[in-house]
Amino acid sequence: MIILAATPIGNLGDASRRLVEALTTAEVIASEDTRTTIHLMRALGIENRPRLIAMHEHNESEKAGEIVELARSVDVLVLTDAGMPAISDPGFPLVAAAAAAGVTVTALPGPSAVLMALAVSGLPTDRFAFEGFLPRKSRVAYFRSLAREPRTMVFFESPNRLPAALADLVAALGPDRKIAVCRELTKLHEEIVRGRAADVARHFADGARGEICLVVAGAEAVASDLPTGVAQVLALVAAGTKLKDASTEVAEATGLSKRDLYEGALAAK
């Protein structure tokens, strides 16, 4: 079978007993970086010397078939550098291939930057969406596409790009959207900054260090009367959205007629 194993995202003390047992007895380990795996095993005092297979973003599709066939006869432990495999890390093609081939896949649960950031953000946790890494380009348009998403959203971002990303978020979603930047989770210099988007952006204007999770509050419920809907369409148009797209976006968020919104906005211009 294939065993996806979560590894510490920072603090070595978060290594579970099941992870230690699995590393101690594993015959084969497929890992994102074999050097990181060797370092982890040494840090945990594990003397096992399994066969190591490098499986990373550049070769995981071609390696998936080989590992699936291997997993028919021996358990294969799958690791990434930190956190749970297949969550914005190598693993998904392997799991998909294993499922298609009828090979059992299980997991050893453990640390997750996504869930920890959500839990400590102070933002609603009943419904959320994980959006992965922010795009490097066209972030304003990307954030605008999520402007009416009602769920709390979690993103990963590079510390070097964080100031620009936060500035784009403010431009797209407004200065008052509630957000939290969670930095270096579980590590010595862990930092969680919560507040209005504009205030958090100023806090990180000079940059940041370490691993970053960005948590963004979902859109507040909007009124469903036509005048309010038209006003929302006009606000989106003023921010740079095309009238047709703005009408569609507000219609989807409110249940109002896209045609009525479009014609109402035209009349109000």
Secondary structure, DSSP 8 states (H G I E B T S, - for coil): -EEEE-B-SS-GGG--HHHHHHHHH-SEEEES-HHHHHHHHHHTT-----EEEE--TTTHHHHHHHHHHHTTTS-EEEE-SSB-TTSSSTTHHHHHHHHHHT--EEEE----HHHHHHHHS-S--SSEEEEEE--SS-HHHHHHHTTT--SEEEEEE-TTTHHHHHHHHHHHH-TT-EEEEEESTTSTT-EEEEEEHHHHHHHTTT---S-EEEEE--------SHHHHHHHHHHHHHTT--HHHHHHHHHHHH---HHHHHHHHHHH-
